[in-house]
Amino acid sequence: MIGAKALPRGPEPAGSTLPAIDWSRPWLAPLRQHGQSVEQACTSGSALHQALNQAGPAPVQFA
C-alpha cells in the first residue's frame, strides 16, 4: 500500500492514554470526576479494570 504508515505493534497498557485527556473540556464534565479518579489510579500502577471498579458506578448509561 503506497503511503501507508507502519504502526507499532505489541501490547500497550490500557490506561496509558488517560494522561493525554484534557479533563477541563466542558463536554467531559459529566465524566470528569470518575475519569480523573481512574487516571490517577492507572498512573499509580493499578490495572484499568481495577481502577474502573474502584471509581464506582459509571456516570453514563448506554441504551
C-alpha positions in Angstrom: 0.0 0.0 0.0 1.5 3.3 -1.1 1.7 5.9 1.6 0.8 3.5 4.4 2.4 4.2 7.7 3.7 1.3 9.8 2.2 1.3 13.2 4.0 0.0 16.3 2.8 -3.4 17.3 2.5 -5.1 20.6 0.5 -4.7 23.8 0.1 -1.3 25.4 -1.3 -0.8 28.9 -5.0 0.1 28.5 -4.7 3.1 30.8 -1.7 4.5 29.1 -3.6 7.1 27.1 -5.6 8.5 30.0 -3.0 11.2 30.8 -3.5 12.7 27.3 -7.1 13.5 28.1 -7.8 17.2 28.8 -10.4 16.8 31.5 -11.0 20.6 31.6 -13.0 20.4 28.4 -16.7 21.2 29.0 -18.1 18.2 27.2 -16.2 15.9 29.6 -17.8 17.5 32.7 -20.1 14.5 33.3 -17.1 12.2 33.2 -14.5 14.3 34.9 -14.8 13.0 38.5 -14.7 9.4 37.5 -12.2 9.9 34.7 -9.6 11.7 36.9 -10.0 9.0 39.6 -9.4 6.3 37.0 -6.4 8.2 35.5 -4.8 8.7 38.9 -5.2 5.0 39.8 -3.8 3.9 36.5 -0.8 6.2 36.7 -0.2 4.9 40.2 0.1 1.3 38.9 -3.4 -0.1 39.1 -4.8 -2.1 36.2 -7.5 -0.4 34.2 -10.2 -2.9 35.3 -9.3 -2.3 39.0 -9.3 1.4 38.6 -12.7 1.4 36.9 -14.2 -0.8 39.7 -12.8 1.5 42.4 -14.2 4.6 40.7 -17.8 3.4 41.3 -20.8 3.3 39.1 -20.5 4.7 35.6 -21.8 8.3 35.2 -23.4 7.5 31.9 -25.5 4.6 30.6 -25.7 3.3 27.1 -29.0 2.1 25.7 
